[in-house]
Amino acid sequence: MITAVVVDDHPVVVAGVRTWCALADPPIEVVAAGPTVAAAWLEPGDRADVVVLDLQLDVTGPAYGDLKRLVDAGRQVVVYSMRDDRDSALTALDIGASTYLTKAEGEEHLVAAITAAAAGTPYTPPALAGAFGTDERSQRPRLSPREQQVLIEWFHCESKEMVAHRLRVTVRRVNSCLERVRVKYANVGREAPTKAALVARALQDGLITTDEL
């Protein structure tokens, strides 16, 4: 059974997510919940497959530090937020969130997002698809530091298992990072479905040089 921890300071949201997960097919077990990210670091939330995270706000806007720390620790994070602006969604994806949903998107998309995150596969709900479609930033996708690290290490290794061993992460984490890299390239119109294509994109964008291959 997939397990999840919910970080949200609205009890009604937590109750709703618990109910949706319990009714999912197959069901998802919410093992912990709390108003702060501490719920994801303490037992039993620290062992959950997926973190459903509401972005907390500070005086400057969304506080992305909690998300970054979770991603850096190898956690699969589904951001579930009231914010429906493009920049918040794309920033969360750049940091390494598995996906970004607005709370208006409801049960169907949240359950699908949690299931996809647990499997290490991408999921694009409608609001995120809209954010991608209006992204006016550079055609060079913004990869997170971990995604760049995994990508470059993969170029130097014979297998994803070797990458995982060198970086001390799981193979699932390696697969998830590489899949997000491919999605980001596809979303800027530069698809890279193979390892060779990813090498070409990395060379074009200056992530590596020919001498480093």
C-alpha positions as CSV (number, residue, x, y, z in Angstrom):
1,M,0.0,0.0,0.0
2,I,1.2,3.5,-0.8
3,T,1.7,5.7,2.2
4,A,1.5,9.5,2.5
5,V,2.0,12.2,5.0
6,V,0.0,15.4,4.8
7,V,1.5,18.8,5.7
8,D,-1.3,21.3,5.9
9,D,-2.5,23.7,8.7
10,H,-6.2,23.4,7.7
11,P,-7.9,20.5,9.5
12,V,-10.7,20.3,6.8
13,V,-8.1,19.9,4.1
14,V,-6.3,17.1,6.0
15,A,-9.7,15.4,6.7
16,G,-10.6,15.6,3.0
17,V,-7.2,14.2,1.8
18,R,-7.5,11.3,4.3
19,T,-11.0,10.4,3.0
20,W,-10.0,10.6,-0.7
21,C,-6.9,8.5,0.0
22,A,-8.9,5.9,1.9
23,L,-11.4,5.6,-0.9
24,A,-8.8,5.4,-3.7
25,D,-8.4,2.2,-5.6
26,P,-6.0,0.9,-4.5
27,P,-6.3,2.8,-1.2
28,I,-3.5,5.1,0.0
29,E,-2.7,5.1,3.7
30,V,-2.2,8.6,5.3
31,V,0.2,7.6,8.1
32,A,0.6,11.1,9.6
33,A,-0.5,14.7,9.2
34,G,0.4,18.0,10.8
35,P,0.4,21.8,10.4
36,T,4.2,22.0,9.8
37,V,6.7,20.0,7.9
38,A,7.8,18.3,11.1
39,A,5.2,15.8,10.4
40,A,7.2,14.6,7.4
41,W,10.4,14.3,9.4
42,L,9.1,12.5,12.5
43,E,7.8,8.9,12.9
44,P,5.8,7.6,11.2
45,G,5.7,10.4,8.6
46,D,9.4,10.1,7.9
47,R,8.8,6.7,6.3
48,A,5.9,7.8,4.1
49,D,6.3,7.2,0.3
50,V,4.9,10.6,-0.6
51,V,4.7,14.0,1.2
52,V,1.6,16.1,0.3
53,L,2.9,19.6,1.1
54,D,1.0,22.9,1.3
55,L,3.5,25.7,0.7
56,Q,3.6,27.8,3.8
57,L,3.8,31.6,3.3
58,D,6.2,34.2,4.7
59,V,6.4,37.9,4.2
60,T,7.9,37.5,0.7
61,G,5.5,34.8,-0.6
62,P,5.8,31.0,-0.7
63,A,8.5,29.6,1.6
64,Y,10.3,27.0,-0.6
65,G,12.9,26.0,2.0
66,D,10.9,23.1,3.3
67,L,10.3,21.8,-0.2
68,K,14.0,22.0,-1.0
69,R,15.1,20.2,2.1
70,L,12.6,17.4,1.5
71,V,13.7,17.0,-2.2
72,D,17.4,17.1,-1.2
73,A,16.6,14.3,1.3
74,G,15.2,12.2,-1.6
75,R,11.5,12.5,-0.7
76,Q,8.8,12.4,-3.3
77,V,6.8,15.6,-2.8
78,V,3.4,16.6,-4.2
79,V,2.8,20.3,-3.6
80,Y,-0.9,20.9,-2.9
81,S,-1.5,24.6,-2.6
82,M,-4.1,27.4,-2.7
83,R,-1.8,29.3,-5.0
84,D,-2.6,29.0,-8.7
85,D,-0.1,31.3,-10.2
86,R,2.4,30.1,-12.8
87,D,5.6,31.2,-11.0
88,S,4.8,29.2,-7.8
89,A,4.1,26.1,-9.8
90,L,7.2,26.3,-12.0
91,T,9.4,27.2,-9.1
92,A,8.2,24.2,-7.2
93,L,8.9,22.0,-10.2
94,D,12.4,23.5,-10.7
95,I,13.2,22.8,-7.0
96,G,12.3,19.1,-7.6
97,A,8.6,18.6,-6.6
98,S,7.1,15.6,-8.2
99,T,4.2,17.7,-9.3
100,Y,2.1,20.8,-8.3
101,L,-1.6,20.9,-7.8
102,T,-4.0,23.6,-6.8
103,K,-6.6,22.7,-4.1
104,A,-9.3,23.5,-6.7
105,E,-8.3,20.4,-8.7
106,G,-9.7,18.0,-6.1
107,E,-9.8,14.3,-5.5
108,E,-9.2,12.8,-8.9
109,H,-6.0,14.7,-9.6
110,L,-4.6,14.5,-6.1
111,V,-5.0,10.7,-5.9
112,A,-3.4,10.3,-9.3
113,A,-0.5,12.6,-8.3
114,I,0.2,10.7,-5.1
115,T,0.1,7.4,-7.0
116,A,2.5,8.7,-9.7
117,A,4.9,10.2,-7.2
118,A,5.1,6.9,-5.3
119,A,6.1,5.2,-8.6
120,G,8.6,7.9,-9.4
121,T,6.7,8.9,-12.5
122,P,5.6,12.5,-13.5
123,Y,2.0,13.7,-13.4
124,T,0.7,16.9,-15.0
125,P,-2.6,18.1,-13.7
126,P,-4.5,20.8,-15.6
127,A,-3.2,23.8,-13.7
128,L,0.4,22.7,-14.2
129,A,-0.2,22.0,-17.9
130,G,-1.4,25.6,-18.1
131,A,1.7,26.9,-16.4
132,F,3.9,25.0,-18.8
133,G,1.9,26.4,-21.7
134,T,2.4,30.0,-20.7
135,D,6.0,29.7,-19.6
136,E,7.9,32.5,-21.3
137,R,11.2,31.7,-19.8
138,S,14.3,30.6,-21.7
139,Q,14.2,27.5,-23.8
140,R,16.9,26.1,-21.5
141,P,15.0,24.3,-18.8
142,R,15.8,25.1,-15.2
143,L,17.1,21.9,-13.7
144,S,17.4,21.5,-9.9
145,P,20.9,20.9,-8.5
146,R,20.0,17.3,-7.7
147,E,18.7,16.8,-11.3
148,Q,21.9,18.1,-12.8
149,Q,24.0,16.0,-10.5
150,V,22.1,12.8,-11.3
151,L,22.1,13.6,-15.1
152,I,25.9,14.2,-15.2
153,E,26.7,11.2,-13.1
154,W,24.6,9.1,-15.4
155,F,26.7,10.1,-18.3
156,H,29.7,8.7,-16.5
157,C,28.1,5.5,-15.4
158,E,27.1,2.3,-17.1
159,S,23.8,1.9,-15.1
160,K,21.4,3.7,-12.9
161,E,22.2,1.4,-10.1
162,M,25.8,2.7,-10.2
163,V,24.6,6.2,-10.2
164,A,22.5,5.5,-7.1
165,H,25.4,3.8,-5.4
166,R,27.7,6.8,-6.1
167,L,25.2,9.4,-5.0
168,R,23.9,7.3,-2.1
169,V,20.3,7.6,-3.2
170,T,17.8,5.0,-4.4
171,V,17.5,3.8,-8.0
172,R,13.9,5.1,-7.8
173,R,15.2,8.5,-7.0
174,V,17.6,8.4,-10.0
175,N,14.8,7.3,-12.3
176,S,12.5,10.1,-10.9
177,C,15.2,12.8,-11.5
178,L,15.9,11.6,-15.0
179,E,12.2,11.5,-15.9
180,R,11.7,15.0,-14.6
181,V,14.7,16.2,-16.7
182,R,13.1,14.6,-19.8
183,V,9.7,16.2,-19.0
184,K,11.3,19.6,-18.5
185,Y,13.1,19.4,-21.9
186,A,9.9,18.2,-23.6
187,N,8.0,21.1,-22.1
188,V,10.3,23.6,-23.8
189,G,10.0,21.8,-27.1
190,R,13.4,19.9,-26.9
191,E,12.5,16.3,-26.4
192,A,15.2,14.0,-25.2
193,P,13.8,10.5,-25.0
194,T,17.1,8.7,-25.0
195,K,20.4,8.9,-23.2
196,A,22.2,10.1,-26.3
197,A,19.6,12.8,-26.7
198,L,20.1,13.9,-23.1
199,V,23.9,14.1,-23.7
200,A,23.2,16.3,-26.7
201,R,21.0,18.6,-24.8
202,A,23.5,18.8,-21.9
203,L,26.3,19.7,-24.3
204,Q,24.1,22.4,-26.0
205,D,23.2,24.0,-22.6
206,G,26.7,23.9,-21.3
207,L,26.0,21.4,-18.5
208,I,29.0,19.3,-19.6
209,T,31.8,19.6,-22.1
210,T,33.0,17.0,-24.6
211,D,36.2,16.6,-22.5
212,E,34.1,15.6,-19.5
213,L,32.4,12.7,-21.4
